[in-house]
Amino acid sequence: MEKPMRIMTEKPLNAETPREHLRSWITANAVFFDRNQGEIPDKPIDLNGWRLSVAGEVKKPLLLGFDQILGMPKDIVSNTLECSGNGRSLLKEKASGNPWTIGGVGNAVWGGVWLKDVLNLSGVKKRGRHVAFEGMDKPLGSSGIKFIRSIPIEKALSSTLLGYEMNGEPLPLKHGYPLRALALGWTGANCVKWLHRITLLEKPFEGFFMDKVYRVFQKGEDPKSGSVVTGLHLKSIITQPVPKETVPAGQITVLGAAYAGEGRVRHVEVSWDDAKSWHRASFIGPDEPYAWRQWQYTWKVKKKGAYRLMTRATDRRGRRQPMHAAWNVLGYGNNGVQEHAVTVNIA
């Protein structure tokens, strides 16, 4: 029986994927996490009237129809997408925002066109150093603030896809139909849905969703002084067994996932004795850039009682997942080993 999504807010819709659905390399569209700042369009836009605008610091402004985008060279890439605040509720000290556990993440195979190919059609002026994305979703609340984000031109030209397919299907409405910006290996905040306007800027876009949130800052600091949330942090999670589950003694299969954003995971280790010893897990499934690695470990346990399972990842540059996450006001980037430990009971 399929476990329902854990809904945190209805308007805007914010819901996380059940742990059980994170055990596959591909996360199904129906259970892929929902993260929104505005209102999801109530119906798909008529593609005959839809246009993608490219303007600002460009040599030739563009208005592209959907058929024109479909006629451009296509690519298919895998990419693990994570909410910036995923794991926020696992922090010992409370942080502001939706109480995500581990389900604000998923991996999909995306089809689309490279942003660089679109920008090559318009020609970028030397002053065009940042690329702002704007979607068609309507703001909620009286302030009417549009969700607009910008990324540096280097990221835009190197590894940003304009996706119109998700896991072999047209992009679902709630995930951005008809077009979504995907800054590969970066958090979902940088991947604007329902895309219809691209603007080349001399400086980063200034606005609430660039300057007040999606910044890492401490109490008493001006949010704008903090660093912008960009790439995913090195992280590993346990997807089986689930927290507080009771399992019989003997051979237990531990499953999980590990990801590193723009980096690559080298190996994953598991501990059940408070980090006194670590044991290498085995990878299962595909190994693709920007996508997570699924892993498993066969745990043989005879003694009954409560155990605390921990897992840590190491990337190909030798960097290791920290034992504790670095706290910040909005709880972004929680990748601590201790914070993601899972207690199980052996019967």
N, C-alpha and C positions, 0 to 999 in steps of 0.2 A: 504494500500500500504506500503510495507516494505521500511523503510528509509535506504539509503545506509550508509556504514561505513564512518566515517570521516577520510580520509587518510591525514596523516601529511607528510610522506615521502614514496616514491615508492621503493627506493633502499638505505638502507634496508626497507622492508615494515613495517610501523608503522601506525596503524589505530585503532581508538577507537569505541566502541560500542555505537550506538545511545541510548539516555536516555530511550526511549520507550521500548527498549529490556532488560532493567535492572529491569523490573517490575515482572518478573517471577523468581521463586526460581532457576530454571535451566536456564542458558544462552545457547541458541542454538549454536551448533558448527559453523554454517555459519556466525554468527554475534559476535562470541567471539573475544575479542580484539587481535590485532596482535602487538607483540613487538619483534623486531629482531635487532641483531647487525651485522649479516652476511647475506649471500645470501641463500634463501630458496632453497633446492634441486629442480631441475626442474622435477624430476620424482621419484616415490617411489623406494627405493633400493630393489634389488632382495633378498628376505629373505633367499634363499638357500646359498648365499655367505656372508650374514651378520653374524657377531659374536660380542658378548659383551666381551670385555677384562677386566679382573680384575687382577691388578698387584700392584707392590710396596711393601709396608710393610705387606705382607701376607705370610702365610705359604705355600700356594699352589696356584700359578697363575692359572687363569681359562680363557678359551675361550668357551663361551656358545652360542649355536645356539638358534634361536627363538623358535623352537619346545621344546627345553629343558626348556626355560623360561615358555612356556605355560604349561609344565608338572608339574611345581612347584605349591604349594598351592596358590590359588588366593584369593584376597580380593577386595571388592568394597567399596570405601569411597567417601564422598562428600568433596569438598575443594574449598574455595573461593580464587581465584588467582588474585593478583593485581600487576600492574606495580609499581615499586618503586617511579616513578615520577608522579603517578596519582594525578591530582589536581594541578600540578605545575603552570599552567597558571592562576589559581585563586588567587595566592599569590599577595599581593599588590606590593612587591618589586620583580622585575624580577629575575628569576633564569635560569640558563643554561639548555638546553635540549628541548625535544619535548614538544609542548604546550598542554599537556593533560588537559581536563576539569574533568569530572567524569567517563568517559567511559573506562578507562584503568583497568577495573575490571570485573570479571565474576565468576559465580559459576557453577561447573560441577560435575558430578558423574564419578569417575575414576575407572577403573578396572586394576589390575596389581598384582605384587608380591612385598612383603616387601623387602627393601634393606637388612635388617638384615638377611633374609634367604639366600640371595646370598652371603653375607659376611661370614655367617656361613659355607658355602661350601668351601670357600677359607681359612678361619681361619685368624684372624687379629693378627698380632704381637703386643706386648706391645708398640712399637714405632709408631704404626699406630693410630695417634690421629686426623687425618683429612682425609676427603674423597673428592678427586677432580673428577669433571665430565667434560668430553669433548664430544662435539657433532660432527656430520659430516658436518655441514654447512661450506661453504667457506667464509673466511674473505673478506670484501670489502675494496678497497683502497690499496695503495701501501705498507702500513706497514705490511700487512698480519698477523695481530695479531689474534690468535685463541681465541674464547670465551670459557674460562675455569674458572670454579668457584669451590671453595671447601667449605665444611661445616664441623663443628666439629663432631667427631665420636659419641658423645652423641646424636646429632640430627639424624645422619644417622641410628643409631640402634633403636631409640625410635619411630620415626614418619616420615619416608621417604619411599615413594612408588615409584616403577618403573612402570609407567603406560603405558599400551598398548591399553587401551580402553578409550573413552571419550563419555559420555552420551549414552552408549549402542552401540557405533559403534567403529570400529577400529580407532585408533588415526589418525586424519586427517594429511595429509602430512605437511600442514603449521603449525600444532601444535606439530610436533615432531616425526612423524612416522619413525620407528616403536616403539620407546621407549623413554620415557621422565622421567627424575628424578623429583620427586615432594616432596619437603621438606614442609610438610603440615603446613599451617598457616604462612608460610614465603613468601616473595615477589617473583615475577616471576624471578628475577635475580638469585635466588638460585635453579631454576627449569629448568635445561639445557635440550634442545630439541635435537632430532636426536642422542640420546645417543649411544656411541659405546665404550667408554673407561672410566673405573673407576680406579683411582690410589690412594692407601693408602699412606699417607704422615706423616712424623713426625711433620711437621709444616704446617700452612696454605699455600696454593699455592701462589707463588709470580708472579705477572704479572699485566698487565694494568687493567684488569677487576676485580681484587681484590684490587689493591693498589691505582689506580688513580680515579676510579669511584666506585659507590655503597658504598661510604663512606660519612658520615655526617661531614662536616667541614665548617669553616667560611672563609671569605676573608683573604688572607694573610697566611693562615695555610697550612701546607703540607697535602695533601689529605690522605696520609698514617697514619697521626696522628689521623684522625677521626675514629669514630666507624663504624664498618661494618654494612650495611643494612641487617637486618635479618627478624624478625617477622613483620606482619602487625600491624599497629596502630589502636587503638579503634576509630571507625568512623561511622557516619551515613550520608546518602545522601537522597535527595528528588528526586524521579523519576516522580512524578505527583503532581501538574501541572509542566509544563516546564517553564524556565525563561521567563519573560515578556508576558506570556500567559494571555489573557483576558477571564475570566469566569464569568458567571452570578451569581448574589447574591443568597444566599440560602444555601443549603446543598452541601458542596464540599468535595469530597473524596481525601485526601492527601495520597500518597503512597511513600514508600521508602524502603531502605535496611540499615542494620547495621551489622558491623562485627568487630571482635576483634582478628583475627589471631589464636594464640594458646589459647587465652582466650575465654570466653563465655559472650554474651550480656545478661544483666539482664533486662533492660528496655530502652525504647526510649521515649523522650518527644518532644513536638512541641510548638513553640511560634510564635505569629504573632504581638506582641506588643513590639518589641525591647528587648526581654528577661525580661520584667517586670513580666510576668507570664509564667509558663510552664504547659503543659497538657499531660497526659500519653497517648501514642498510644497503639494500640493492635497489637500483633503479629499474622501473618497469615502464614500458611505453616509449613514445617518441622523444627525441631530443632535438628541439628546434629553438632558434634564437627567439628571445622575448617570451617564450612559453615556459610554464612550470614543468618540473620533473615530478612524476609520480614515483613513489618509493614504497618499499615494504621491508619489514624485518620480522623474522620468525623468532619469537620470544618463548623460551622453554622455562616454565616456572612450576615448581612443585609446592613451595611453601605458601600456605593460605594467608590472607591478610590484605591490607590496603597498600597499594603501590602508586608512586607518582612517576608517570612516564614523561620524559623530556626528550626533545629532539633539537639538534642544531645543524645548521648548514654551513658549508665552507664554499666560497666561490673560487673560480679559476685563477684569481689574482692572490689567493691565499687569505682573503679576509674572512673572518668567522663571525657568525651571528652572535650578538652580545647576550650575556646572561640576563641583563635587565635592560628594558627600553629606556630611552632618554625622554623624560616627561616634558610636555609643553602644554600650554593653556588649552589648546583645542585637541590635544590627544592624537596628533598625526604621527604616522610612521611607527606604530607599536610593533616591533619585531623581537621583543625580548623572549629568551628561552623560558625563563621562569614564568612569565606572564601567560605563555601558551602551554604550560604543562597540563597533563590530564591525569586525574586520580581514578584508578580502577580498583575494584574489589575482586580478589581471587577466592573463589569458593571451593 
